[in-house]
């Protein structure tokens, strides 16, 4: 706090044109001596014992010094109160008002009173320091719509943007649901630290939030191709994005590779996911193979019914009928099985009619 000692050093010059009682001068000198020894609370007590004339220059002088001593003593609330009273006294020069208003804004931010801080900063020249304080005040209120334009103005005057500011810009745009812009700032973070997986993950999340699942999937695929450390849940997220991106065939091949490499367990859950991905990719031959393995191993009605449906789509009527029989034995409801049998029979009949039509030609 460079202004603390400066304030005490300069008060003699200020007094030249003003009348200050001798006891006030002595107390100020004693307070300065205490401050020089690091006894800030003692210096504050000396000034708090004074009772200068209300509305006088001496009162403003004492208030200012009490404010800065209280601040240095860690009594922030008291410091803000004294400084606010000094500003209201009408005895300060324009330069002093500007300095004290700026410091009052800082005090209010320390007290987590952002509305009061913005009031104190009002009318200040828009320097880098004032912009940062104003941004902080708006951010504390969750008003990123107000903080963001100020941040853009602040960053425009910076030769190099720190990692913290890049992170702020990502968060601010994301808070305002401006996910595309947030992703642009996130790419700048990624450019600085391309080997940190969390940056790739955040970029993918922003792209997904912006409705661009293909870009999000591509981002995680790129991170995977760079051999960055990814946990099992990260790999699962990548597979989910493949489906969301309308690329289940990519997801199926990726999952098979992950299981082959031992990065995901080759268990029932993953095998079922793999079968679903092949089904979604309309690679029915592979899907039939996998669902048949699942059904024969676990004997779940659900798997038999899916196998029956896939076999019907491949016009494999025999396998479809067998799967429906197995589904009923595995516990599928008679009504559900009969519905699929009716569909099977109608499909077979449609094929026969089509075949007869072709023969008649």
HELIX and SHEET records of a PDB file:
HELIX    1   1 UNK A    2  UNK A   15  1                                  14    
HELIX    2   2 UNK A   22  UNK A   36  1                                  15    
HELIX    3   3 UNK A   40  UNK A   48  1                                   9    
HELIX    4   4 UNK A   57  UNK A   72  1                                  16    
HELIX    5   5 UNK A   76  UNK A   88  1                                  13    
HELIX    6   6 UNK A   94  UNK A  110  1                                  17    
HELIX    7   7 UNK A  114  UNK A  121  1                                   8    
HELIX    8   8 UNK A  128  UNK A  140  1                                  13    
HELIX    9   9 UNK A  144  UNK A  156  1                                  13    
HELIX   10  10 UNK A  163  UNK A  175  1                                  13    
HELIX   11  11 UNK A  179  UNK A  192  1                                  14    
HELIX   12  12 UNK A  197  UNK A  209  1                                  13    
HELIX   13  13 UNK A  213  UNK A  225  1                                  13    
HELIX   14  14 UNK A  232  UNK A  244  1                                  13    
HELIX   15  15 UNK A  248  UNK A  260  1                                  13    
HELIX   16  16 UNK A  268  UNK A  280  1                                  13    
HELIX   17  17 UNK A  284  UNK A  298  1                                  15    
HELIX   18  18 UNK A  301  UNK A  313  1                                  13    
HELIX   19  19 UNK A  317  UNK A  329  1                                  13    
HELIX   20  20 UNK A  334  UNK A  360  1                                  27    
END                                                                             
